[in-house]
Amino acid sequence: MSKLPVLSAREVILFLTRKGFKIVGRKGSHIRLKKKNKVTAVVIVPYYNEIPPGTLSSIIRQSKLSRNEFMEYFTKKTPKRPEK
């Protein structure tokens, strides 16, 4: 199993919204996202600069997405812009 990357809450929330989650609430430094399919998934993301690996693992589990799907998104190489 590969090591989880160090991510900010902003990066995780952007990923989840691209996967169909919507922000439904906030209480203090925690943001609640929800996705309705056959089964409703609710994910709580703490709005931190760096999310600890254990918390990130819990977010992946709550979202009912595969760890591989998560890792592929964050390990993709973004194409570099050509220099002028």
N, C-alpha and C positions, 0 to 999 in steps of 0.2 A: 504494500500500500504506500503510495507516494505521500510525501509531506505536504500539508496544506500551506498555501501561501499566506503571507501576512497581508491582510486587506483592511481597508477602512469601511465603515458603515455605508458611506456613500457608494462605494463600488459594489457592495453586496446588494444594496437596495436597487441600484441600477440593473444589476443582473436579474434580480427577482421580478422587477417590473417588465423587463423584456421577455420573461417567461410567463407573463400573464397575471402576476400578482398586482393588487391595487392597495395603496396606502389607505387604511380605514381609521386610524387613530394614532394618538401619541399621548404618552403619559410620562412626564419628566424627560429622561434621556432615552426612552424606549419607544420604538416605532412599531406599530402593528400592521402587518400586511396580510391580505386574504386573497385566496383564489378558490372560485367555486367551479367544480367539475362534478363528477358523480360523487366525489367525496370532497368536502370542504377542507382546505388546508389553511391554517393560521400560523403565521411565523412572527416571532417577536425578535426585532433586531436592536441591540443597544447601539445608540449613536455615539460610537467611540472612534478615535483616530486609528487605533489598531485593535481589531477584534481578536481575542485570544483563540488559539487553536481548538480548545475544547468547546468554546461557545460557537465557533464556526461550524464545527462538526454537528452540534445540536441544531443549528439553523438549517443545515443540509438535510438532516433527518426530519425536522418539522415540515420542510417544504415538499417532502415526498419526491424529490428529484434524486437522481443517482449521483454518487460522488464523482463518477467518471464524467458525466455531463458538466458538472460544476468545474472539475479540473480542466477539461478541454477548453472551456470558455476563458479561463484565466491564464492558461499556458499558451494560448494561440499567439503566434508571432504577428505583430501588426506590421504591415508593409511600411518601409521607410519612404519618406517623401524624397523625390529627387532634389539634389542640391542645385541651386541656380548659379 
